[in-house]
Amino acid sequence: MASSSLQTEIIITGFGGQGIILAGNILGKAATLFDQKNATLIQSYGPEARGGACAAQVVISNDEIEYPYIDNPHVLICMSQEGYSSNLPKLRPEGVLFLDSGLVNPEDPPLPEGVPAHSIPATAIAEEMGVRMMANIIMLGFSAAIGGFTSKEALQKAVESSVPKGTEKKNLAGMERGYQFGLDSLQEARP
């Protein structure tokens, strides 16, 4: 859900090796190069090369961005339990949460009342498609379909121009799968 203001603050969190920073990069590229908006990206890693905490902070705005750091995101995308547990308290009361249901238990800690949470088995879908490393792209498609913070066309172009050469077709299929899962989830939620 794009924020009511012209600026949307998004934290993507997980662990090293999941492509969290790449996901932030793709989201920023989709916003700036293909949706003609402004965006910033701040990345952080734990001390470990792989498996440590990792986060990407992406600010997307129609206007100039004066401060790139995020204290209270509008959108929180969690692909690890540690990322969920440490970032959930930062989520704005009107914020939206996206989870990889195979990796995150939203009961630890429990979700605050009224916070919309959307989940997808992104890693399981990626494994089913034969490329576990594609879970980040599936999650981006899913969250963009529901959140609306970037257009599908912009996201497709950003994925295609950002993933390793020779993997574009597979990654675009993963993005499409996540996007369709998001659209189906919205449809199911309607009365």
Phi, psi and omega in degrees: 000116177296143182293163181291334175281185180273004183236135177237127180253125187233131171248127174250125185227150180183216178231158182306136181103350180270352182083029181296314181293320176301318179300316177297319178299314180297317180297315178296320179295317178301316182293313187280307186282327189246338175255359177058040176248180174259149178206151172232157177224125172242131181241149177218145181232152168285176183290342180278150179287315178230141177092346178277166179300145184209142179211151173235128176253118182240125174250127178241132184212150172282339182250178176298140180262119184270336184218117187273351183272147184245122175264319183225093185290153170282328185229132176236120180248115186245126177240017173206153179296318180298317179297320178296307184299320183277337183257342181305318180297341181278338185299133178300151179304327179266011183286174181233139184244136175237133185231147166274106188297340178278345184241346186233127175260109183287007176265356185226085359281163180294149177295139172296149179302135175086354179278118178289128179239133180238131182232151180216140174280065188302315182293319178296320178295318179299318178296319179298326179277356174093005181219090182304327183291359182265002182302325179297321181289321177298316179297320177298314178300315180299309184290326178292323179297318182276316186281331178069020183278352172210154180283156179298318181297316179297318180295318178302312181296320180292319177298310184301324183269000185245334184278160180303142179305138180092348180250003185303312184298315181295316180295321177295324176295321177294318178298317179297320180297315177295319180297315180295322177300319178296314178298319178296321179297319178296318180298317180294329182284341181286141179289000000 
